[in-house]
Amino acid sequence: MVEVVLTADDLRLADEMNHLYGAKAKEDLSDNEVEFLRLFMVKNRSEACVRKLKLLIKLYRQEKRFLTAKGKTENMLKRERSGF
């Protein structure tokens, strides 16, 4: 069985998520954000913990891609409406 580890890219995104979620008010955090912060603070992570972290990081990565694509689409629509 292959050991599950966090890659350098995972760790970079996890650090970004930690800063983003850590700056939010506790009442404004979603369940996934609370779970990420809880798991990220664990020092000796089990394989199950690492798998959950990787899943939450994957969701964050997909959300970033979606928001980027949405922003590009909105900008294209604005340019088309204004006639360049």
C-alpha distance (Angstrom), angle and dihedral (degrees) to the residues before:
residue distance angle dihedral
M1 . . .
V2 3.79 . .
E3 3.79 118.2 .
V4 3.80 113.8 -120.4
V5 3.82 112.7 -129.8
L6 3.77 135.5 169.8
T7 3.81 111.7 -109.5
A8 3.80 124.0 -139.4
D9 3.81 89.0 -100.8
D10 3.82 90.3 50.2
L11 3.80 90.4 51.5
R12 3.81 92.1 48.2
L13 3.80 91.3 52.1
A14 3.81 91.4 42.7
D15 3.81 89.5 54.8
E16 3.81 89.8 48.7
M17 3.82 90.2 49.3
N18 3.80 91.2 47.6
H19 3.82 91.5 54.4
L20 3.80 92.8 44.1
Y21 3.80 96.5 46.3
G22 3.80 94.1 37.7
A23 3.81 90.1 58.6
K24 3.81 92.9 54.3
A25 3.78 123.5 91.9
K26 3.80 110.8 -100.9
E27 3.81 91.2 -120.0
D28 3.82 91.4 56.4
L29 3.82 95.9 54.9
S30 3.80 119.7 107.2
D31 3.79 121.3 -133.4
N32 3.81 90.6 -101.7
E33 3.80 91.8 50.9
V34 3.80 91.9 50.1
E35 3.81 90.6 48.0
F36 3.81 91.3 49.0
L37 3.80 92.6 51.6
R38 3.80 90.8 47.7
L39 3.81 93.6 49.5
F40 3.81 94.2 41.8
M41 3.82 91.2 57.8
V42 3.82 93.0 55.0
K43 3.81 109.6 106.8
N44 3.82 103.0 -162.6
R45 3.79 101.8 39.0
S46 3.77 121.3 -163.3
E47 3.79 120.0 -138.4
A48 3.81 89.8 -102.5
C49 3.80 89.8 52.9
V50 3.82 91.6 50.6
R51 3.81 90.8 48.2
K52 3.82 90.6 52.8
L53 3.80 90.9 47.7
K54 3.81 91.2 50.1
L55 3.81 89.9 50.6
L56 3.82 92.6 50.2
I57 3.82 90.5 47.0
K58 3.81 89.6 49.5
L59 3.82 90.2 52.4
Y60 3.82 90.5 49.5
R61 3.82 90.7 49.2
Q62 3.81 91.0 51.4
E63 3.80 91.5 47.3
K64 3.82 90.4 52.2
R65 3.81 91.0 50.4
F66 3.79 91.1 48.5
L67 3.80 93.3 49.7
T68 3.81 91.0 47.6
A69 3.80 91.8 50.8
K70 3.80 90.8 45.7
G71 3.81 91.0 51.9
K72 3.80 92.1 49.3
T73 3.79 91.0 49.1
E74 3.80 92.1 49.6
N75 3.81 90.7 49.6
M76 3.81 91.0 50.1
L77 3.79 90.8 50.6
K78 3.82 91.7 49.2
R79 3.82 90.7 51.2
E80 3.81 91.7 48.7
R81 3.79 91.7 49.9
S82 3.76 93.1 48.7
G83 3.81 91.7 47.0
F84 3.83 93.2 -119.6
